Amino acid sequence: MVKIIKVRTVDDLRKHFDYIKEIILGGKVFICGTDTLYGLCANALDEAALERVYQIKERERGKPVSIFLRSTEEIERYAHLDEVGRKIVERFLPGPLTIVLKKKDTIPDALSKDYIGIRVPASDIVRELSIVPLTATSANISGERPPTSVEEIDERLKERVDLIIDTGVCPYRKPSTVIKVVDGKVELIREGAVDFKEIEKVVRED
């Protein structure tokens, strides 16, 4: 049986932090509740851990995986952020938005070739856990319904991971909105928890 840790606050998390840190830095894979859905998380810069995420999820190898970062300040360590991107980040992050940006060399090609999807979630717990960039892909078999609580996680996934962090029901209960920002242009990739019209409005502001 996979170990399940119940965590509702950052204080709860700190009681288990050393153990979870070992899981992350040891290249293991865990499931954790986020602001949007339950995510399948591992050290995104560890190619072996990343390979396991693809295997566990039965995800096509060419499909990119987004990352969780601890703070908006970290974004420019991993990606190029222009003026428009900065406006969006300041207004919507931390929050249920994935912003796809041109990546820097700090992101291995195994994770993504040209662009990288970045999340700074509205979850203190996930941000606290992001001691390294973590994979931010939903905890489901590819093509199947993503879970918003531990009860909804597929039993096959539970058997394949090293740990589950139960944070209760995800507040938004829907996926993040995904946008791509390149050369000052914003493209909607997936409508989710953030209304794209709100993003467009912010971009138009002086």
C-alpha positions as CSV (number, residue, x, y, z in Angstrom):
1,M,0.0,0.0,0.0
2,V,1.3,3.5,-0.9
3,K,1.8,5.8,2.0
4,I,-0.8,8.6,2.3
5,I,0.0,11.7,4.3
6,K,-2.9,14.1,5.2
7,V,-1.8,17.7,4.9
8,R,-4.1,20.7,5.2
9,T,-1.7,23.5,6.0
10,V,2.0,24.4,5.6
11,D,2.4,23.6,9.3
12,D,1.1,20.1,8.7
13,L,3.5,19.8,5.8
14,R,6.5,20.8,7.9
15,K,6.0,17.8,10.1
16,H,6.7,15.5,7.1
17,F,8.9,17.8,5.2
18,D,12.2,16.0,5.6
19,Y,10.6,12.7,4.4
20,I,9.0,14.4,1.4
21,K,12.2,16.2,0.5
22,E,13.9,12.8,0.3
23,I,11.2,11.5,-2.0
24,I,11.7,14.6,-4.3
25,L,15.5,14.6,-4.3
26,G,15.6,10.8,-4.6
27,G,13.9,10.9,-8.0
28,K,10.7,9.4,-6.7
29,V,7.1,10.3,-7.9
30,F,4.2,11.4,-5.7
31,I,0.7,12.7,-6.1
32,C,-0.4,15.9,-4.4
33,G,-3.5,18.1,-4.3
34,T,-3.0,21.5,-5.9
35,D,-5.3,24.5,-6.4
36,T,-6.8,23.0,-9.5
37,L,-6.5,19.2,-9.7
38,Y,-4.4,16.4,-8.1
39,G,-1.0,16.5,-9.7
40,L,1.6,13.8,-10.5
41,C,4.8,15.4,-9.2
42,A,8.5,14.6,-9.4
43,N,11.8,16.6,-9.8
44,A,11.3,18.0,-13.3
45,L,15.0,18.4,-13.9
46,D,15.7,14.7,-13.1
47,E,15.4,12.8,-16.4
48,A,14.9,9.4,-14.8
49,A,12.1,10.8,-12.5
50,L,10.5,12.5,-15.5
51,E,10.6,9.2,-17.5
52,R,8.7,7.5,-14.6
53,V,6.0,10.3,-14.7
54,Y,5.5,9.5,-18.4
55,Q,5.3,5.8,-17.7
56,I,3.0,6.1,-14.7
57,K,0.6,8.4,-16.6
58,E,0.9,6.3,-19.9
59,R,1.6,9.6,-21.6
60,E,3.0,10.0,-25.1
61,R,6.7,10.8,-24.8
62,G,6.6,13.8,-27.1
63,K,3.9,15.7,-25.1
64,P,5.4,18.3,-22.9
65,V,4.9,18.5,-19.1
66,S,4.5,21.8,-17.3
67,I,6.4,22.7,-14.1
68,F,5.5,24.1,-10.7
69,L,7.7,26.8,-9.3
70,R,7.9,28.2,-5.8
71,S,7.5,31.9,-6.7
72,T,7.0,34.2,-9.6
73,E,10.6,35.5,-9.0
74,E,11.9,32.1,-10.2
75,I,10.2,32.2,-13.6
76,E,13.1,34.1,-15.3
77,R,15.5,31.5,-14.2
78,Y,13.8,29.0,-16.5
79,A,12.1,31.0,-19.2
80,H,12.1,34.3,-21.1
81,L,9.5,36.8,-19.9
82,D,8.6,39.8,-22.0
83,E,6.6,42.9,-20.9
84,V,3.2,41.3,-21.7
85,G,4.2,38.1,-19.9
86,R,5.2,40.2,-16.8
87,K,1.8,42.0,-16.7
88,I,0.0,38.6,-16.8
89,V,2.3,37.1,-14.1
90,E,1.8,40.1,-11.8
91,R,-2.0,40.0,-12.1
92,F,-2.7,36.2,-12.2
93,L,0.1,34.4,-10.4
94,P,0.1,32.7,-7.9
95,G,-3.1,31.3,-9.4
96,P,-4.7,28.6,-11.6
97,L,-2.9,29.7,-14.8
98,T,-0.2,27.9,-16.8
99,I,1.9,30.4,-18.8
100,V,3.9,28.8,-21.7
101,L,7.1,30.7,-22.4
102,K,10.3,30.3,-24.5
103,K,12.5,28.2,-22.3
104,K,16.1,28.9,-21.2
105,D,18.9,26.3,-21.2
106,T,18.2,25.6,-17.5
107,I,15.3,23.4,-18.7
108,P,16.6,20.1,-20.1
109,D,15.4,19.2,-23.6
110,A,14.1,15.9,-22.2
111,L,11.4,18.0,-20.4
112,S,10.7,20.4,-23.3
113,K,12.4,21.4,-26.5
114,D,11.5,25.1,-27.1
115,Y,8.8,26.2,-24.7
116,I,8.0,25.5,-21.1
117,G,4.6,25.7,-19.3
118,I,5.0,27.3,-15.9
119,R,2.7,27.2,-12.9
120,V,3.0,29.1,-9.7
121,P,-0.1,27.7,-8.0
122,A,-2.4,29.3,-5.5
123,S,-1.5,26.5,-3.1
124,D,0.9,27.3,-0.3
125,I,1.6,23.5,0.1
126,V,2.7,23.0,-3.5
127,R,4.8,26.1,-3.6
128,E,6.5,25.0,-0.3
129,L,7.2,21.6,-1.9
130,S,8.8,23.2,-5.0
131,I,12.3,23.0,-3.7
132,V,13.2,22.2,-7.3
133,P,10.8,22.6,-10.3
134,L,8.2,19.9,-10.0
135,T,6.3,18.2,-12.8
136,A,2.8,19.8,-13.0
137,T,0.7,17.2,-14.8
138,S,-2.7,15.9,-13.6
139,A,-2.7,12.6,-11.7
140,N,-4.6,10.5,-14.2
141,I,-4.0,8.0,-16.9
142,S,-3.7,10.0,-20.1
143,G,-7.1,10.8,-21.6
144,E,-9.0,9.9,-18.5
145,R,-10.7,12.2,-16.0
146,P,-8.3,14.0,-13.7
147,P,-9.0,13.8,-9.9
148,T,-10.0,16.6,-7.6
149,S,-9.7,14.5,-4.4
150,V,-7.8,11.5,-3.2
151,E,-11.0,9.4,-3.5
152,E,-11.1,10.1,-7.3
153,I,-7.5,8.9,-8.0
154,D,-7.3,5.8,-10.2
155,E,-6.3,2.7,-8.3
156,R,-3.7,1.9,-11.0
157,L,-1.9,5.2,-10.3
158,K,-2.0,4.7,-6.5
159,E,-0.1,1.5,-7.0
160,R,2.6,3.1,-9.2
161,V,3.6,6.1,-7.1
162,D,5.8,6.4,-4.0
163,L,3.6,8.7,-1.9
164,I,0.2,10.5,-1.9
165,I,-0.2,13.9,-0.2
166,D,-3.9,14.3,0.6
167,T,-4.7,18.0,0.7
168,G,-8.5,17.6,0.7
169,V,-10.7,18.6,-2.3
170,C,-9.0,21.0,-4.8
171,P,-10.5,24.5,-4.5
172,Y,-11.0,25.2,-8.2
173,R,-11.9,21.6,-9.2
174,K,-11.0,22.3,-12.8
175,P,-7.8,22.6,-14.8
176,S,-5.7,25.7,-15.1
177,T,-6.1,28.0,-18.0
178,V,-3.2,27.6,-20.4
179,I,-1.9,30.5,-22.4
180,K,1.2,30.9,-24.6
181,V,3.0,34.3,-24.5
182,V,5.7,34.9,-27.2
183,D,6.9,38.2,-28.6
184,G,4.1,40.1,-26.8
185,K,1.3,38.0,-28.3
186,V,-1.0,35.9,-26.1
187,E,-2.6,32.7,-27.4
188,L,-5.2,30.7,-25.6
189,I,-4.3,27.0,-25.5
190,R,-6.9,25.8,-23.0
191,E,-9.7,27.7,-21.2
192,G,-9.8,26.6,-17.5
193,A,-10.1,28.3,-14.1
194,V,-9.1,31.8,-15.3
195,D,-11.4,33.5,-17.8
196,F,-9.3,34.3,-20.9
197,K,-11.3,37.6,-21.4
198,E,-9.8,38.7,-18.1
199,I,-6.3,38.0,-19.3
200,E,-7.0,39.9,-22.6
201,K,-8.3,42.9,-20.5
202,V,-5.1,43.0,-18.5
203,V,-2.9,42.8,-21.6
204,R,-4.8,45.8,-23.1
205,E,-4.3,48.0,-20.0
206,D,-1.6,50.7,-20.1
